[in-house]
Amino acid sequence: MGELAAERHVKYILSVEKKKDSFESVVMEHLRLNGAYWGLTTLDILGKLDTVDSDEVISWVMQCQHESGGFAGNIGHDPHILYTLSAVQVLALFNKLNILDFDKVSNYITGLQNEDGSFSGDMWGEVDTRFSYIAICCLSILHRLDMINVEKAVNYIVSCKNLDGGFGCTPGGESHAGQIFCCVGALAITGSLHHIDKDRLGWWLCERQVKSGGLNGRPEKLPDVCYSWWVLSSLIIIDRVHWINKEKLIKYILDCQDLENGGISDRPDDAVDVYHTYFGIAGLSLLEYPELKAIDPAFALPVDIVNRIFFNR
């Protein structure tokens, strides 16, 4: 089995931030806050968060906040629930949640809950179970979960459950590993896992492992490193992770590394990016790969950060 080129990955992540004019940087301009969360969390899992200038990062994050309380993906863009969670997670990494006005951020999120319990992503009203997870995760980190109607939120998520045990983005939507993580994660945080048929869902999820050892997001699709997170975290939460071959999955992730320049790609020999680097290393952390910090499968933050948020107030 190969080895994790940790030092190269650290270098790669630090280099991405410096290449402001690169193609990757330009196409990610509007979601830079997500990219910051992926890159910084990767550095933390690798024990290298101290290689970045935290004051600079925090100052930039706060400049992405709007009057509404929500955060945009970058300075001068529109706020969205997606970037609001990334902002909260980045501040949590640096132990700087205290600089936030918790009520202001929480009011923004609470205002996005709809009558049926679902959540919109922003003022334009798109509904998706991703946004349900984000709202629940974010408010939980801020200790403000009681500000929404949790029962309605849970019922909406359960209404998106399918006959195969999986979940879609809206009721009747096709089961997809990314949506399953969002629904399972939200149900875990709200103490509602009893709504899941763990054996049926576990079977659907473990069927995502293909011959190469990698995981796909839906039947008949190619494997992709990012599902090492979406599928694996869900299997861990429902206690069915022993149903897949962990060694083969570790080998698949390591095969997707760029050993020269660092970074991890979706499939072997493809171009690397920050997104797949994060989900590859987060997946290895869930697989208890040596010398990586443990990551929490529901909150997608290192376990020590989650413990600090909930137990060291």
KAURTA-V890748 format. One record per residue. NEAR is the number of other C-alpha atoms within 8 Angstrom. D_CENTER is the distance of its C-alpha to the mean C-alpha in Angstrom with 2 decimals. Layout:
BEGIN
NEAR | D_CENTER
NEAR | D_CENTER
END
This chain:
BEGIN
3 | 26.82
6 | 25.59
5 | 24.15
6 | 21.05
9 | 22.26
7 | 20.39
7 | 22.75
12 | 22.50
13 | 18.71
12 | 19.14
9 | 21.88
11 | 19.98
12 | 17.13
9 | 19.91
8 | 21.89
10 | 19.40
8 | 19.60
6 | 23.38
8 | 23.87
8 | 23.76
6 | 25.98
7 | 24.40
6 | 23.36
7 | 19.68
12 | 19.96
9 | 21.91
7 | 19.74
9 | 16.66
9 | 18.90
8 | 17.60
11 | 13.88
10 | 14.58
13 | 12.61
11 | 9.26
11 | 11.05
10 | 12.13
12 | 8.84
12 | 8.07
12 | 11.76
10 | 12.45
14 | 9.97
12 | 11.50
12 | 14.83
12 | 14.41
15 | 13.68
12 | 16.75
9 | 18.66
9 | 19.32
10 | 17.79
7 | 21.46
5 | 22.07
6 | 20.84
7 | 22.84
8 | 20.91
6 | 23.46
7 | 23.04
8 | 19.24
9 | 19.63
8 | 22.55
9 | 20.77
10 | 17.79
7 | 20.47
7 | 22.32
13 | 19.53
11 | 20.19
9 | 22.54
5 | 25.45
7 | 23.62
11 | 21.19
15 | 18.19
14 | 16.67
17 | 17.02
16 | 15.13
11 | 18.24
8 | 21.68
6 | 23.82
9 | 21.29
7 | 20.71
13 | 18.36
12 | 15.52
14 | 13.20
10 | 10.15
15 | 11.49
13 | 12.72
12 | 9.52
12 | 8.79
12 | 12.47
10 | 12.46
10 | 9.84
12 | 11.97
11 | 15.08
11 | 14.10
11 | 13.81
7 | 17.32
7 | 18.63
9 | 19.57
8 | 18.37
6 | 22.13
5 | 22.69
7 | 20.93
7 | 23.08
7 | 21.08
6 | 23.28
9 | 23.01
12 | 19.20
13 | 19.39
9 | 22.24
11 | 20.37
12 | 17.63
10 | 20.42
6 | 22.38
11 | 19.90
11 | 20.52
8 | 23.05
5 | 26.11
7 | 24.74
14 | 21.76
15 | 19.24
13 | 17.42
14 | 18.02
14 | 15.66
10 | 18.57
6 | 22.38
6 | 22.80
7 | 21.71
7 | 19.37
10 | 18.14
12 | 15.15
15 | 13.50
10 | 10.09
13 | 11.96
15 | 13.24
12 | 10.01
12 | 9.20
13 | 12.87
12 | 13.10
12 | 10.31
11 | 11.73
12 | 15.27
10 | 14.96
9 | 14.06
9 | 17.02
6 | 19.19
9 | 19.99
10 | 18.88
6 | 22.59
7 | 22.72
7 | 21.49
8 | 23.12
10 | 20.85
7 | 23.25
10 | 23.14
12 | 19.35
13 | 19.36
9 | 22.29
11 | 20.69
12 | 17.71
8 | 20.44
7 | 22.40
13 | 19.79
12 | 20.43
11 | 22.44
5 | 25.36
8 | 23.46
12 | 21.31
13 | 18.17
14 | 16.79
16 | 16.90
11 | 15.75
9 | 19.13
8 | 22.03
8 | 23.53
9 | 20.65
8 | 20.17
12 | 17.93
11 | 14.95
14 | 12.43
10 | 9.40
13 | 11.24
15 | 12.25
12 | 8.93
13 | 8.74
14 | 12.39
12 | 12.60
14 | 10.02
14 | 12.02
11 | 15.20
11 | 14.53
11 | 14.07
9 | 17.19
6 | 19.15
9 | 19.68
9 | 18.97
5 | 22.66
6 | 22.00
8 | 20.51
8 | 22.96
9 | 21.35
7 | 23.84
9 | 23.61
12 | 19.80
12 | 19.83
9 | 22.46
11 | 20.62
11 | 17.52
11 | 19.80
7 | 21.73
12 | 18.87
12 | 20.11
10 | 22.66
5 | 25.66
6 | 24.05
12 | 21.71
15 | 18.59
15 | 16.61
14 | 16.64
13 | 14.86
9 | 18.22
6 | 21.80
4 | 23.77
7 | 20.97
6 | 20.64
13 | 18.24
12 | 15.26
17 | 13.45
11 | 9.92
15 | 11.03
16 | 11.63
13 | 8.11
12 | 8.16
16 | 11.80
12 | 12.17
12 | 9.94
13 | 11.82
13 | 15.02
10 | 14.75
12 | 14.30
9 | 17.31
7 | 19.16
11 | 19.87
9 | 18.31
7 | 21.94
8 | 22.44
7 | 21.04
8 | 22.57
8 | 20.43
6 | 22.87
10 | 22.76
12 | 18.98
11 | 19.18
11 | 22.01
12 | 20.19
14 | 17.31
10 | 20.08
8 | 22.11
14 | 19.58
14 | 20.10
11 | 22.37
8 | 24.72
5 | 26.73
8 | 24.43
14 | 21.13
16 | 17.76
16 | 16.39
16 | 16.79
13 | 15.84
9 | 19.29
8 | 22.11
7 | 24.07
8 | 21.84
7 | 20.92
12 | 18.05
10 | 15.35
13 | 12.74
10 | 9.82
14 | 11.38
14 | 12.51
12 | 9.21
14 | 8.10
14 | 11.80
10 | 12.22
12 | 9.35
11 | 11.07
13 | 14.35
13 | 13.53
13 | 12.97
8 | 16.23
8 | 17.90
8 | 18.90
4 | 21.50
5 | 21.06
11 | 17.28
11 | 15.96
11 | 14.50
12 | 10.86
10 | 10.38
12 | 9.08
10 | 8.75
8 | 7.61
7 | 5.26
12 | 8.26
13 | 11.50
10 | 13.87
7 | 16.56
10 | 14.67
11 | 13.93
9 | 17.60
9 | 18.78
10 | 17.27
8 | 18.76
6 | 21.77
6 | 23.13
5 | 23.56
END
